[in-house]
Amino acid sequence: MRMVTLDEALKAGQLDGLHGVVAVRGGETVLEYYGRGADRSWNRSLGVVEFGPDTLHDLRSVTKSVTALLYGIALGEGCVPEPDAPLLRQFPEYGDLGADPERARLTVGHALTMTLGLEWREDIPYDSPANAEIAMELAPDRYRYVLERPIQEPPGTRWAYCGGASALLGRLIADGTGRPLPEYARARLFEPLGIERFEWIEGLDGVASAASGLRLAPRDLARIGEVVLHQGTHDGKQVVPGAWIRAMLEPRCTTDWGAGYGYQWYLESVAGRAVAQAAGNGGQRLAVVPELDLVVAVTAGNYDHPEQWRTPFNLLDQVLLPAPA
């Protein structure tokens, strides 16, 4: 397929709902675009927004992949358990759940890979309490809500999308470091990368959502992609342990549509290139393409649309990723 320009793709209707994109190759910004359109922050309307370099944007489930990076930093500091550690032992207040021999088989790694084997449905619109993530946000105790879900199959059997898994990881980070997740993120990831502005949406219980609450500008999202691309380093300093980056991006299971999945990151082939991706509702995307020394950060407003994936995919496939020679 012939590569097209961003303007051509926009005029052809291939990038509907695109709010912003920043592409960085070899440390240089090769594409930066900001549009105009209706936006929301979770389910709160922001009206029509003129997007720019400093406009914060919901990342939705890209937050999960950032949480995975924070887990790796905390693990390197000895603050959180290894992936093979029993999960229920980290939540001693739920001794009744830990006494269940089937539930006791759960490990931290099952949360990292979304292979908990618990009943969890997020294929329902996110404005419905029947959606498991929304139900978790409305529950009096979000962690018990996740851990007491009915067992559907042995852990590790199958990948199943689960924001509750990310919530558990956020709790482990906060408990282990003694700091709320946003505070730890600021100190250990954002400030070292020069990220000064962010928001992290909290649930009704005052807990920052580790699954979908982070808001960043696209330039700063791209900086996070660069630290992944560079094996955890930034300006010669190790921000995230390199061993964790490699472990995080190792395929450990397969999604419903055939992509690989590591620790809260998707591993796919786009235009014949291996791409590690963080993805969020509405078309939010962070793509890392090691072969091309390329990072792409995308924000969009196609929330809950059945083909929300199409805009970031078209951007990569038609505009940014040349076919291998």
Residue frames relative to the residue before (quaternion, step in Angstrom):
aa qw qx qy qz dx dy dz
M 1.0000 0.0000 0.0000 0.0000 0.00 0.00 0.00
R 0.4779 -0.6728 0.4893 0.2819 3.59 -0.98 0.92
M 0.4524 -0.6612 0.5243 0.2886 3.54 -0.99 0.83
V 0.1663 -0.7776 0.5990 0.0943 3.58 -1.04 0.76
T 0.5306 -0.6049 0.4768 0.3539 3.55 -1.25 0.34
L 0.6621 -0.4862 0.3822 0.4232 3.54 -1.28 0.28
D 0.6503 0.5179 -0.3220 0.4530 3.59 0.92 -0.87
E 0.6471 0.5153 -0.3261 0.4576 3.59 0.94 -0.84
A 0.6707 0.4979 -0.3014 0.4597 3.57 0.92 -0.89
L 0.6348 0.5225 -0.3269 0.4660 3.59 1.04 -0.76
K 0.6836 0.4888 -0.2844 0.4615 3.59 0.89 -0.95
A 0.6801 0.4839 -0.2836 0.4721 3.58 1.13 -0.66
G 0.4957 -0.6828 0.4149 0.3404 3.59 1.26 0.00
Q 0.4287 0.7210 -0.4465 0.3116 3.57 1.21 0.46
L 0.7580 0.3356 -0.1712 0.5324 3.58 1.25 -0.36
D 0.0963 0.8316 -0.5385 0.0956 3.57 0.96 0.85
G 0.8250 0.2421 -0.1868 0.4752 3.55 -1.04 0.83
L 0.4159 0.7161 -0.4757 0.2966 3.60 1.23 0.11
H 0.1927 -0.7929 0.5721 0.0831 3.57 -0.81 1.05
G 0.8039 -0.1566 0.1263 0.5598 3.57 0.97 -0.75
V 0.0052 0.7802 -0.6253 -0.0151 3.54 -1.22 0.49
V 0.0279 -0.7545 0.6556 0.0121 3.52 -1.11 0.81
A 0.0447 -0.7870 0.6154 -0.0036 3.57 -0.76 1.08
V 0.0790 -0.7973 0.5984 -0.0101 3.54 -0.81 1.09
R 0.0007 -0.7976 0.6019 -0.0394 3.56 -0.75 1.07
G 0.8400 0.0174 -0.0521 0.5398 3.54 -0.73 1.07
G 0.7017 -0.4752 0.2629 0.4612 3.56 1.11 0.69
E 0.6738 0.4565 -0.2889 0.5041 3.59 1.28 -0.07
T 0.4364 -0.6803 0.5191 0.2780 3.58 -0.98 0.82
V 0.1345 -0.8228 0.5510 0.0364 3.57 -0.59 1.17
L 0.7880 0.0577 -0.0529 0.6107 3.58 1.24 -0.24
E 0.1154 0.7667 -0.6257 0.0854 3.55 -0.95 0.91
Y 0.0804 0.7995 -0.5826 0.1224 3.55 -0.74 1.10
Y 0.0269 -0.7695 0.6377 0.0211 3.54 -1.14 0.74
G 0.1987 -0.8053 0.5537 0.0736 3.53 -0.92 0.96
R 0.4369 -0.6462 0.5543 0.2904 3.51 -1.30 -0.51
G 0.3400 0.7541 -0.5174 0.2191 3.58 -0.89 0.82
A 0.6519 -0.4948 0.3985 0.4140 3.52 -1.34 0.17
D 0.0244 -0.8059 0.5913 -0.0155 3.54 -0.99 0.83
R 0.1857 -0.7539 0.6195 0.1161 3.51 -1.37 0.33
S 0.2044 -0.7041 0.6534 0.1885 3.50 -1.34 0.29
W 0.7360 -0.1463 -0.0198 0.6607 3.51 -0.05 1.41
N 0.7809 -0.3140 0.1984 0.5022 3.65 -0.66 -0.92
R 0.5130 0.6251 -0.4244 0.4074 3.59 1.24 0.36
S 0.3914 -0.7330 0.5100 0.2222 3.57 -0.68 1.11
L 0.2130 -0.7624 0.6002 0.1148 3.55 -1.05 0.88
G 0.4979 -0.6494 0.4262 0.3858 3.57 1.30 0.02
V 0.6770 -0.4261 0.3692 0.4731 3.55 -1.23 -0.51
V 0.1423 -0.8207 0.5532 0.0102 3.54 -0.71 1.18
E 0.2793 -0.6912 0.6380 0.1929 3.55 -1.13 0.78
F 0.2231 -0.8195 0.5164 0.1090 3.57 -0.25 1.25
G 0.0138 0.7894 -0.6130 0.0301 3.53 -1.17 0.69
P 0.7738 -0.3885 0.2312 0.4436 3.59 -1.27 0.05
D 0.7572 0.3840 -0.2043 0.4873 3.59 1.09 -0.65
T 0.4842 0.6820 -0.4329 0.3363 3.60 1.25 0.06
L 0.3335 -0.7292 0.5623 0.2020 3.55 -0.72 1.07
H 0.0953 -0.7975 0.5957 0.0074 3.57 -1.08 0.77
D 0.5485 -0.5715 0.4892 0.3650 3.58 -1.11 0.65
L 0.2247 -0.7568 0.5974 0.1411 3.55 -1.03 0.83
R 0.2413 -0.7892 0.5171 0.2269 3.54 1.32 -0.32
S 0.8662 -0.1510 0.0705 0.4712 3.62 -0.88 -0.84
V 0.3928 0.6445 -0.5195 0.4005 3.58 1.22 0.27
T 0.5192 0.6466 -0.3909 0.3994 3.56 1.24 -0.53
K 0.6065 0.5789 -0.3546 0.4140 3.59 1.00 -0.78
S 0.6904 0.4824 -0.2782 0.4618 3.55 0.95 -0.90
V 0.6108 0.5151 -0.3432 0.4937 3.58 1.16 -0.59
T 0.6124 0.5395 -0.3397 0.4674 3.58 1.06 -0.75
A 0.6257 0.5312 -0.3380 0.4605 3.59 1.02 -0.73
L 0.6298 0.5166 -0.3384 0.4712 3.59 1.01 -0.74
L 0.6576 0.5046 -0.3093 0.4663 3.58 0.95 -0.86
Y 0.6049 0.5420 -0.3609 0.4583 3.57 1.07 -0.68
G 0.6634 0.5139 -0.3066 0.4493 3.57 0.95 -0.85
I 0.6292 0.5154 -0.3354 0.4754 3.56 1.04 -0.74
A 0.6751 0.4912 -0.2907 0.4674 3.57 0.91 -0.94
L 0.6205 0.5328 -0.3417 0.4629 3.59 1.06 -0.69
G 0.6517 0.5183 -0.3116 0.4578 3.57 1.00 -0.82
E 0.6883 0.4464 -0.2698 0.5041 3.56 1.20 -0.51
G 0.5024 -0.6812 0.4030 0.3481 3.57 1.31 0.05
C 0.4838 0.7074 -0.4020 0.3224 3.59 1.22 0.41
V 0.7710 0.2536 -0.1413 0.5668 3.61 1.17 -0.42
P 0.5890 -0.6144 0.3917 0.3496 3.60 -1.14 0.53
E 0.5979 -0.5500 0.4521 0.3683 3.54 -1.29 0.46
P 0.6655 -0.5321 0.3396 0.3983 3.62 -1.14 0.48
D 0.7026 0.4629 -0.2906 0.4556 3.62 1.03 -0.61
A 0.4533 0.6918 -0.4541 0.3314 3.62 1.24 0.09
P 0.5500 -0.6052 0.4528 0.3554 3.61 -1.05 0.68
L 0.4543 -0.7287 0.4476 0.2494 3.56 -0.76 1.04
L 0.6990 0.4896 -0.2991 0.4269 3.62 0.76 -0.96
R 0.5852 0.5753 -0.3839 0.4234 3.60 1.12 -0.46
Q 0.6301 0.5311 -0.3367 0.4556 3.58 1.19 -0.40
F 0.7208 0.3343 -0.2059 0.5713 3.56 1.36 -0.16
P 0.0521 -0.8641 0.4998 0.0281 3.60 0.61 1.12
E 0.5642 0.6072 -0.3922 0.3990 3.59 1.18 -0.36
Y 0.7000 0.4010 -0.2619 0.5297 3.59 1.27 -0.30
G 0.0200 0.8543 -0.5175 0.0452 3.54 0.82 1.04
D 0.6043 0.5652 -0.3603 0.4308 3.58 1.09 -0.62
L 0.6662 0.4785 -0.3020 0.4859 3.57 1.06 -0.73
G 0.6578 0.5223 -0.3076 0.4470 3.57 0.98 -0.81
A 0.6159 0.5592 -0.3476 0.4326 3.59 1.20 -0.46
D 0.5547 0.5825 -0.3911 0.4473 3.59 1.28 -0.23
P 0.4017 -0.7527 0.4545 0.2560 3.65 -0.42 1.13
E 0.6324 0.5203 -0.3460 0.4579 3.61 1.05 -0.61
R 0.6828 0.4728 -0.2806 0.4812 3.56 0.94 -0.91
A 0.6105 0.5783 -0.3417 0.4196 3.58 1.10 -0.66
R 0.5799 0.5942 -0.3702 0.4165 3.61 1.24 -0.27
L 0.5166 0.6563 -0.4130 0.3631 3.57 1.22 -0.31
T 0.1291 -0.7758 0.6140 0.0667 3.54 -1.08 0.81
V 0.6622 -0.4626 0.3955 0.4372 3.56 -1.30 0.17
G 0.6184 0.5674 -0.3352 0.4281 3.58 1.05 -0.75
H 0.6191 0.5332 -0.3495 0.4586 3.58 1.06 -0.63
A 0.6348 0.4932 -0.3302 0.4947 3.58 1.10 -0.61
L 0.6467 0.5328 -0.3186 0.4432 3.59 0.95 -0.84
T 0.7695 0.3480 -0.1763 0.5057 3.59 1.03 -0.77
M 0.3936 -0.7317 0.4649 0.3060 3.61 1.28 0.03
T 0.4851 0.6255 -0.4602 0.4019 3.56 0.85 1.01
L 0.1808 0.8364 -0.4976 0.1420 3.57 1.06 0.79
G 0.3388 -0.7629 0.4890 0.2532 3.60 1.10 -0.58
L 0.5189 0.6281 -0.4132 0.4068 3.59 1.27 0.35
E 0.5880 -0.5618 0.4403 0.3806 3.56 -1.21 0.48
W 0.2308 0.7606 -0.5716 0.2035 3.57 -0.73 1.07
R 0.0005 -0.8135 0.5803 -0.0390 3.59 -0.63 1.11
E 0.0182 0.7856 -0.6177 0.0310 3.52 -0.79 1.11
D 0.4626 0.6698 -0.4534 0.3631 3.57 1.21 0.42
I 0.5380 0.5601 -0.3969 0.4892 3.56 1.32 0.37
P 0.6111 -0.5728 0.3733 0.3989 3.67 -0.93 0.74
Y 0.5166 -0.6925 0.4278 0.2657 3.54 -1.04 0.87
D 0.5997 0.5139 -0.3971 0.4675 3.58 1.22 0.25
S 0.6161 0.5366 -0.3359 0.4687 3.58 1.32 0.21
P 0.4551 -0.6854 0.4927 0.2834 3.62 -0.94 0.83
A 0.5439 0.5975 -0.4076 0.4254 3.59 1.28 -0.10
N 0.5407 0.5742 -0.3988 0.4678 3.57 1.29 -0.26
A 0.4995 -0.7074 0.4063 0.2917 3.58 -0.68 1.08
E 0.6443 0.5076 -0.3528 0.4502 3.62 0.97 -0.67
I 0.6425 0.4984 -0.3265 0.4818 3.59 0.99 -0.77
A 0.6372 0.5198 -0.3296 0.4639 3.59 0.96 -0.82
M 0.6188 0.5343 -0.3369 0.4670 3.58 1.05 -0.74
E 0.6660 0.5012 -0.3043 0.4611 3.60 0.95 -0.89
L 0.7025 0.4566 -0.2604 0.4798 3.59 1.11 -0.64
A 0.5468 0.6450 -0.3895 0.3650 3.59 1.22 -0.38
P 0.5574 -0.6128 0.4349 0.3532 3.63 -1.08 0.58
D 0.7726 0.1011 -0.0590 0.6240 3.60 1.20 -0.52
R 0.3108 -0.8056 0.4731 0.1747 3.56 -0.12 1.29
Y 0.6782 0.5062 -0.3099 0.4334 3.59 0.96 -0.78
R 0.6281 0.4952 -0.3365 0.4970 3.59 1.00 -0.71
Y 0.6060 0.5656 -0.3629 0.4256 3.57 0.96 -0.81
V 0.6795 0.4803 -0.2915 0.4719 3.59 0.91 -0.90
L 0.7562 0.4528 -0.2331 0.4109 3.54 0.65 -1.14
E 0.7076 0.4377 -0.2778 0.4802 3.59 1.16 -0.41
R 0.3421 0.7323 -0.5204 0.2755 3.62 1.21 0.24
P 0.5894 -0.5849 0.4141 0.3728 3.59 -1.05 0.67
I 0.4438 -0.6801 0.5194 0.2658 3.55 -1.06 0.80
Q 0.1997 -0.8001 0.5585 0.0901 3.56 -0.78 1.04
E 0.7878 -0.0727 0.0938 0.6044 3.57 1.09 -0.75
P 0.6545 -0.5060 0.3555 0.4350 3.60 -1.15 0.34
P 0.5531 -0.6135 0.4345 0.3590 3.62 -1.00 0.73
G 0.7649 0.3462 -0.2750 0.4684 3.52 -1.09 0.78
T 0.5060 0.6785 -0.4112 0.3384 3.57 1.26 -0.15
R 0.8240 -0.0427 0.1316 0.5495 3.56 0.78 -1.05
W 0.4657 -0.6449 0.5312 0.2915 3.55 -1.16 0.69
A 0.1017 0.7676 -0.6286 0.0731 3.57 -0.99 0.86
Y 0.5000 -0.6969 0.4246 0.2899 3.55 -0.60 1.17
C 0.1084 0.8190 -0.5416 0.1555 3.56 -0.70 1.10
G 0.2681 -0.7737 0.5579 0.1349 3.55 -0.37 1.25
G 0.5636 0.6086 -0.3805 0.4088 3.56 1.18 -0.47
A 0.5896 0.5663 -0.3653 0.4452 3.58 1.10 -0.64
S 0.6688 0.4918 -0.2975 0.4715 3.58 0.97 -0.86
A 0.6062 0.5546 -0.3519 0.4484 3.58 1.07 -0.72
L 0.6358 0.5269 -0.3250 0.4611 3.58 1.00 -0.81
L 0.6461 0.5164 -0.3183 0.4631 3.58 0.98 -0.83
G 0.6353 0.5307 -0.3270 0.4560 3.57 1.01 -0.80
R 0.6403 0.5156 -0.3202 0.4708 3.56 1.02 -0.79
L 0.6492 0.5164 -0.3261 0.4534 3.61 0.93 -0.83
I 0.6415 0.5149 -0.3233 0.4678 3.58 1.03 -0.79
A 0.6797 0.4927 -0.2955 0.4560 3.58 0.86 -0.97
D 0.6622 0.4984 -0.3052 0.4689 3.58 0.95 -0.87
G 0.7199 0.4839 -0.2615 0.4233 3.55 0.81 -1.04
T 0.7396 0.3937 -0.2247 0.4975 3.57 1.03 -0.74
G 0.3856 -0.7343 0.4718 0.2992 3.56 1.24 -0.41
R 0.6652 0.4547 -0.2956 0.5133 3.57 1.25 0.41
P 0.5410 -0.5865 0.4702 0.3773 3.62 -1.03 0.63
L 0.6603 -0.5555 0.3350 0.3784 3.56 -1.08 0.73
P 0.6835 0.4720 -0.3263 0.4513 3.67 0.76 -0.82
E 0.6402 0.5253 -0.3300 0.4531 3.57 1.03 -0.76
Y 0.6557 0.4910 -0.3101 0.4826 3.57 0.97 -0.82
A 0.6363 0.5318 -0.3282 0.4523 3.59 0.98 -0.83
R 0.6395 0.5298 -0.3331 0.4465 3.58 0.95 -0.86
A 0.7324 0.4611 -0.2456 0.4366 3.55 0.81 -1.05
R 0.8067 0.3474 -0.1509 0.4536 3.56 0.85 -0.96
L 0.7853 0.2722 -0.1606 0.5324 3.61 1.15 -0.43
F 0.7431 0.4382 -0.2637 0.4316 3.57 0.61 -1.07
E 0.6960 0.4655 -0.2930 0.4615 3.61 0.72 -0.97
P 0.6486 0.5033 -0.3439 0.4557 3.66 0.89 -0.72
L 0.7058 0.4282 -0.2599 0.5009 3.60 1.17 -0.54
G 0.5276 -0.6511 0.4033 0.3674 3.59 1.25 0.00
I 0.4386 0.6737 -0.4698 0.3648 3.58 1.22 0.46
E 0.1557 -0.8426 0.5141 0.0392 3.55 -0.42 1.25
R 0.7928 0.2665 -0.1260 0.5335 3.61 1.04 -0.72
F 0.2497 0.7323 -0.6129 0.1607 3.54 -0.94 0.93
E 0.1786 -0.7269 0.6423 0.1646 3.51 -1.36 0.19
W 0.1043 -0.7698 0.6257 0.0713 3.55 -1.18 0.56
I 0.3263 -0.7904 0.4895 0.1705 3.56 -0.28 1.30
E 0.2612 -0.7667 0.5737 0.1218 3.54 -1.03 0.92
G 0.4767 -0.6399 0.5201 0.3045 3.53 -1.24 0.52
L 0.7424 -0.3989 0.2924 0.4519 3.54 -1.32 -0.06
D 0.6725 0.4924 -0.2904 0.4700 3.57 1.21 -0.51
G 0.5607 -0.6347 0.3736 0.3784 3.57 1.29 0.12
V 0.5482 0.6026 -0.3937 0.4258 3.58 1.30 0.17
A 0.4509 -0.6831 0.5054 0.2733 3.58 -0.85 0.96
S 0.4405 -0.7136 0.4820 0.2538 3.57 -0.87 0.96
A 0.2809 -0.7733 0.5524 0.1338 3.56 -0.56 1.23
A 0.6546 0.5346 -0.3000 0.4424 3.57 1.28 -0.33
S 0.8598 -0.0001 0.0745 0.5052 3.58 0.92 -0.79
G 0.5513 0.7073 -0.3417 0.2813 3.61 1.20 0.06
L 0.5591 0.6541 -0.3858 0.3329 3.60 1.19 -0.29
R 0.0913 -0.7647 0.6365 0.0408 3.56 -1.14 0.83
L 0.0770 0.7856 -0.6046 0.1063 3.56 -0.79 1.12
A 0.4853 -0.5855 0.5426 0.3568 3.53 -1.34 0.17
P 0.6357 -0.5730 0.3507 0.3801 3.62 -1.06 0.66
R 0.6141 0.5502 -0.3641 0.4332 3.62 0.97 -0.72
D 0.6944 0.4655 -0.2781 0.4731 3.56 0.96 -0.86
L 0.5886 0.5406 -0.3675 0.4757 3.57 1.12 -0.58
A 0.6363 0.5236 -0.3272 0.4625 3.58 1.00 -0.78
R 0.6066 0.5501 -0.3618 0.4455 3.62 1.04 -0.66
I 0.6307 0.5128 -0.3361 0.4757 3.57 1.03 -0.73
G 0.6302 0.5258 -0.3312 0.4655 3.58 1.02 -0.74
E 0.6461 0.5276 -0.3272 0.4441 3.57 0.99 -0.77
V 0.6460 0.5035 -0.3447 0.4586 3.61 0.97 -0.70
V 0.6069 0.5165 -0.3488 0.4932 3.60 1.16 -0.55
L 0.6446 0.5381 -0.3111 0.4451 3.57 0.92 -0.94
H 0.7653 0.3690 -0.1751 0.4974 3.56 0.96 -0.91
Q 0.5677 -0.6542 0.3694 0.3366 3.56 1.10 0.74
G 0.7631 -0.4221 0.1920 0.4501 3.53 0.97 0.94
T 0.6237 0.5554 -0.3463 0.4273 3.60 1.23 -0.01
H 0.0244 -0.7593 0.6500 0.0207 3.53 -1.31 0.52
D 0.8353 -0.0610 -0.0160 0.5462 3.57 -0.69 1.14
G 0.7333 -0.4557 0.2255 0.4514 3.54 0.97 0.92
K 0.6500 0.4872 -0.3218 0.4864 3.58 1.27 0.02
Q 0.4223 -0.6967 0.5232 0.2501 3.57 -1.05 0.80
V 0.1475 -0.8112 0.5640 0.0455 3.57 -0.39 1.26
V 0.7585 0.1242 -0.0527 0.6375 3.56 1.06 -0.88
P 0.5293 -0.6327 0.4353 0.3606 3.64 -0.83 0.82
G 0.5036 -0.6734 0.4536 0.2954 3.56 -0.87 0.98
A 0.6161 0.5479 -0.3493 0.4452 3.58 1.03 -0.72
W 0.6432 0.5104 -0.3326 0.4639 3.60 1.05 -0.68
I 0.6118 0.5404 -0.3584 0.4530 3.61 0.95 -0.78
R 0.6757 0.4870 -0.3002 0.4649 3.59 0.88 -0.90
A 0.6612 0.4923 -0.3076 0.4752 3.59 0.96 -0.82
M 0.6465 0.5499 -0.3079 0.4300 3.56 0.98 -0.89
L 0.7631 0.3660 -0.1794 0.5016 3.56 1.03 -0.82
E 0.4627 0.6457 -0.4683 0.3868 3.58 1.20 0.41
P 0.4347 -0.7000 0.4853 0.2925 3.65 -0.69 0.97
R 0.0720 -0.8299 0.5531 -0.0107 3.56 -0.72 1.10
C 0.7754 -0.0024 -0.0143 0.6313 3.57 1.27 -0.31
T 0.4143 -0.7033 0.5273 0.2361 3.55 -1.32 0.10
T 0.4385 -0.7027 0.4997 0.2533 3.56 -0.94 0.93
D 0.7229 -0.4360 0.3205 0.4296 3.54 -1.36 0.12
W 0.7542 0.3732 -0.2064 0.4993 3.60 1.08 -0.67
G 0.6764 -0.5613 0.2729 0.3911 3.57 1.23 0.36
A 0.4874 0.6386 -0.4542 0.3852 3.61 1.22 0.09
G 0.4815 -0.6161 0.5233 0.3386 3.54 -1.24 0.37
Y 0.1328 -0.7807 0.6057 0.0778 3.56 -1.21 0.47
G 0.2041 -0.7788 0.5847 0.0999 3.54 -0.90 0.99
Y 0.7291 -0.2816 0.2665 0.5641 3.54 -0.66 -1.14
Q 0.8282 -0.2150 0.0784 0.5116 3.59 -0.02 1.36
W 0.6481 0.4385 -0.3329 0.5262 3.60 1.21 0.53
Y 0.3640 -0.7122 0.5623 0.2099 3.55 -1.15 0.77
L 0.1585 -0.7789 0.6046 0.0507 3.55 -1.08 0.82
E 0.1223 0.8287 -0.5197 0.1682 3.54 -0.21 1.34
S 0.3750 -0.6565 0.5884 0.2867 3.51 -1.39 0.02
V 0.0115 0.7753 -0.6302 0.0402 3.57 -0.82 1.07
A 0.8325 -0.0270 -0.0376 0.5521 3.56 -0.75 1.10
G 0.6987 -0.4893 0.2643 0.4500 3.57 1.05 0.78
R 0.6287 0.5164 -0.3368 0.4740 3.60 1.26 0.19
A 0.4495 -0.6564 0.5326 0.2890 3.57 -1.10 0.72
V 0.0086 -0.8109 0.5813 -0.0666 3.56 -0.70 1.16
A 0.2114 -0.7184 0.6476 0.1407 3.56 -1.02 0.89
Q 0.0274 -0.8446 0.5328 -0.0448 3.56 -0.70 1.09
A 0.1851 -0.6872 0.6875 0.1444 3.46 -1.35 0.60
A 0.0613 -0.8338 0.5480 -0.0268 3.59 -0.74 1.03
G 0.0494 -0.8126 0.5808 -0.0012 3.55 -1.08 0.78
N 0.6905 -0.4909 0.3571 0.3934 3.53 -1.26 0.57
G 0.7674 0.3494 -0.2757 0.4615 3.55 -0.98 0.91
G 0.6044 -0.5620 0.3572 0.4374 3.56 1.28 -0.25
Q 0.3552 0.7090 -0.5246 0.3098 3.59 1.18 0.45
R 0.0758 0.8153 -0.5664 0.0936 3.56 -0.90 0.87
L 0.0350 -0.7257 0.6849 0.0549 3.52 -1.24 0.65
A 0.0407 -0.8189 0.5713 -0.0370 3.55 -0.48 1.23
V 0.1189 -0.7729 0.6224 0.0313 3.55 -0.94 0.98
V 0.0545 -0.8079 0.5857 -0.0348 3.57 -0.62 1.20
P 0.2467 -0.8245 0.4859 0.1528 3.63 0.14 1.23
E 0.6247 0.5769 -0.3442 0.3981 3.60 0.95 -0.86
L 0.7656 0.3302 -0.1668 0.5263 3.58 1.11 -0.72
D 0.3875 -0.7240 0.4774 0.3125 3.60 1.30 0.07
L 0.4702 0.7034 -0.3702 0.3836 3.51 1.17 0.81
V 0.0599 -0.7517 0.6561 0.0296 3.54 -1.17 0.80
V 0.0591 -0.7935 0.6057 0.0085 3.57 -0.95 0.90
A 0.0975 -0.7751 0.6235 0.0297 3.57 -0.84 1.06
V 0.0477 -0.8132 0.5789 -0.0359 3.57 -0.74 1.09
T 0.0370 -0.7543 0.6539 0.0463 3.55 -1.10 0.78
A 0.0312 0.8037 -0.5890 0.0789 3.56 -1.01 0.84
G 0.3991 -0.7554 0.4859 0.1843 3.55 -1.27 0.36
N 0.4127 0.7256 -0.4597 0.3029 3.59 1.14 0.56
Y 0.0514 0.8578 -0.5087 0.0531 3.55 0.94 0.94
D 0.8630 0.0793 -0.1108 0.4865 3.54 -1.01 1.01
H 0.4368 0.6811 -0.4755 0.3452 3.61 1.21 0.22
P 0.5292 -0.6683 0.4095 0.3250 3.63 -0.85 0.84
E 0.7620 0.2798 -0.1855 0.5538 3.61 1.17 -0.44
Q 0.1482 0.8340 -0.5160 0.1273 3.56 1.05 0.78
W 0.5987 0.5888 -0.3469 0.4177 3.59 1.19 -0.53
R 0.5719 0.6671 -0.3768 0.2932 3.57 1.11 -0.65
T 0.6495 0.5356 -0.3358 0.4224 3.62 0.89 -0.85
P 0.7100 0.4097 -0.3027 0.4863 3.68 0.68 -0.84
F 0.6152 0.5381 -0.3608 0.4492 3.61 1.05 -0.66
N 0.6718 0.4937 -0.3052 0.4602 3.60 0.86 -0.92
L 0.6137 0.5554 -0.3444 0.4431 3.56 1.03 -0.76
L 0.6940 0.4489 -0.2713 0.4932 3.56 0.93 -0.89
D 0.7306 0.4791 -0.2491 0.4180 3.54 0.72 -1.12
Q 0.8037 0.3271 -0.1492 0.4741 3.59 0.89 -0.89
V 0.7719 0.3692 -0.1863 0.4829 3.58 1.08 -0.66
L 0.8419 0.3068 -0.1030 0.4319 3.57 0.77 -1.00
L 0.7619 0.3626 -0.2065 0.4953 3.60 1.06 -0.61
P 0.2484 -0.7668 0.5719 0.1525 3.58 -0.35 1.18
A 0.5446 -0.6178 0.4533 0.3409 3.57 -1.06 0.75
P 0.5670 -0.5940 0.4358 0.3684 3.60 -1.04 0.70
A 0.5401 -0.6273 0.4524 0.3318 3.56 -1.07 0.74
